Amino acid sequence: MSEIKRLGFFTRLLDDAVPAERYRLALEQIQVAELNGFDSAWVAQHHFSHDEGGLPSPLVFLAHVASRTSRIRLGTGIITLPLEAPIRVAEDAAVLDALSGGRLELGVGSGGTPSSFPPFGLDSAQRGPLHGANLAVLRRALSGEDLSAGNRLYPQGTGLVQRIWQATFSAEGGQRAGAAGDGLMLSRTQPRPKDRLGASLADLQQPIIDAYLEALPAGIQPRILASRTLFVADEHATALEWADLGLRRIAGHFQAAGHAPPGETLEELIRAFDTHVGDTSAVIDSLSQDPVLDRVTDISFQVHSVDPPHALILRSLELTAQVVAPALGWRSETALSPRIAAAS
């Protein structure tokens, strides 16, 4: 029996191009994802460094995407909430949700790049308290509460309260997301503790899911999104060639961010960075061995940090939707478009 999972495409807008071209290519990738039956598209927010990500203003970009798409849900993965004015986030999110016909999914987190905080006059060490305080204000605004002197959010963002997602690396974060009734966002990879360098990604993420589900109030349906690095190509050798280039390029950065030394061989790099790469048979096999995916309601696939050329990203999206997901028994909430159904 097939299992409904909301299938998503995630991008950090890292195509090798100038900003305007990066945004054009990302739009086309999201349009192809929509055509192939993906349920959602997620974009990351990064400040200052074009190597980290290409988009400091995700809600602005998603407003553009909303005007060029019709069905696919549009998510932030994530907005770095400690660096934002939460009422302004609520206002922009409410306007985008109205323009898109209620398609926004609002993912937030405390951020992962310490060097981004000083230009905003903030200390990265305070990100936890800042995030908690700003999230409380954001939630009040979207709930229509009095924000002072009788002022309430306009346009109303009431529906968005049920579409907040929290990203976390820890069981404590999972507990907070669950207790709030929010969605839980799990990363494509995360640093291993120094005393557990051999731990799998599932070893780290299963306790987060457990804590989330235990804290979730009665009557609230769980929303658990797992992001995974996935690059599928028609030829296995092609996929491995691009994986070798991409994973070696970012190996030093990952180690500096707290990941264990990734090793030298391509097989070691793929394992260290929790990457699913190859032809359809290879990635079907590797994804089927990830027990976290059995427990989630949503999966978002991204090509980072392989980062192949645009044409191969489009082909990877097609192969994921038309071959990989059906082979694993996953089907999206949305039926394939007539064009895709006719071609399959």
Disulfide bonds with the S-S distance in Angstrom:
none
